[in-house]
Amino acid sequence: MGRLMRRAAAVVAAGAVVGTFGVAGVSAAGAATRAPQPARAQSLATAQPLAVPGAKLWARRFSGPGKDSDVANSVAVSPGGGRVFVTGDSTDTSFNSDYLTVAYNAVTGARLWTARYNGPGNSIDDARAVAVSSDGATVFVTGASGGGPESDHSDDYATVAYRASDGTQLWVARFNGPTNSGDFANAVSVARDGSAVFVTGTSFAGPFDSVSSMTTVAYSASDGAQLWVKNWSPPSCCNYGGTAIVSPGGNRVFVTGLVQSKAVTAQYGTVAYNATTGARLWARRFAGRGGAALAVSPDLTKVYVTGQSHSKYGTLAYSARTGARLWARFYSGGSKFIDSANSVAVSPGGTVLVTGGSPHPGSSADDYATVAYSPNGARLWARRYSGRPGNHSDTAYAVAIPGNGKVYVTGTSWGGSATGNDYATIAYNVRTGALVWVRRYNGPANGTDQATSLAARGGRVFVTGGSARTTSGDAYATIAYNG
């Protein structure tokens, strides 16, 4: 449970137990292992949907061979909707952690394969993001991986490509910054034409992690060959770091994260690169605690960035071509405490949705707060959710808008002393903000359950995170709902 609670700070960066790696895991060579009875993935369009919106379709838990925590950080769905991929970190028998990626049949929840990645340092490996190629053939995972003993601060970016059908490892690409200090990848995106993979994160320039750059790396999707590396670094002071990346098409890559001024003042930092050459097209700063997430409009003309600014949600719109700021909007729940947005998404119609944690009036404890804006920045609606009234926190970490007229939000929500924190997933009408359904998940331990990632496709919603085990530590817990 301790690692799960620490992961909550990083982000602000009742199911059947499927089995352990004693049943389905990875060989010493790192090859993926198929589940005992793999189910052939099928299109969601051919599956018989359940009529009840919000109905739980399946829930799957996964624990590795270690006695400590296994926490899922990211979920993605194949373009055809037939497979769901979950990644995070899983402890091994030496109490170190490895990347652990699991593939499920999206319709039935049957486990298709698992794959572990243990870096050359045989120390701490933490997978933070997963993405799928546009043809559905390849899965890409990135994060931070020890390149040497844990004490020497030599974490590297490590990006792994797997064959989506069976989990075969296709390639591994590692990035170690010029000072051999810590390098931590946080996000991954795949070019629309499938030719390249882009990762971003933080690369430290000194042994005491005092100065860092926002470092973005492009790889060939076919073989992992490095195409380019670009740093955005302070001229004389402090830290930059990437937290989110999008490569929506139009030969551009957009990155956002934290930058600091010479006065050591935190700011949003958003930068656009040419996807082919890595040439910087524009870079913009804005007062705030760092960009937490970004999204691009369906017509590729606008970039939206959100996070915490002036102690409120701060959401910005930029011209994708020039970087000119089009508008800035702020949301506060009315408390004297801080409102922090964690995620942003754009509907096919152009509606911008932002979610995060907003203190309940008169309290420092958060509610979910979800805000909708028009493409021009007009606020359309704002909705709040408190799992159980009182001085307990409810924080949304992810939002998705699949184009079915609904917006989905998930995070962690206090369920009372009997169940502790639970997953809470909500569906709203994207046009009006009307509540469609709320579903909660309380794991078997009645302990801390924290959903941190969400994906939706084909009329289904997939939520993942970490859920307390009945013995010790945490397990991956992935839930599928009818949208």
ABEGO torsion letter per residue (X at the ends): XAAAAAAAAAAXXXBBBAEBAAABBBBAAGBBBBBABBBBBBBAAABBBBABBGBBABBBBBBBABABBBBBABBBBBAAGABBBBBEBBBBAAGBBBBBBBBBBAAAGBBABBBBBBBAAGBBBBBABBBBBAAGABBBBBEBBBABBAAAGABBBBBBBBBAAAGBBABBBBBBBAAGBBBBBABBBBBAAGABBBBBEBBBABAAGABBBBBBBBBBAAAGBBABBBBBBBAABEBBBBABBBBAEGGBBBBBEBBBBAAGBBBBBBBBBBAAAGBBABBBBBBEAEBABBBBBAAGABBBBBEBBGGBBBBBBBBAAAGBBABBBBBBAGBABBBBBABBBBBAAGBBBBBEBBBBBGBABBBBBBBBBBAAGBBABBBBBBABBEBBBBBBABBBBAGAGBBBBBEBBBAEAAAEBBBBBBBBBAAAGBBABBBBBBBAAGBBBBBABBBBBGGBBBBBEBBBBABBEBBBBBBBBBX
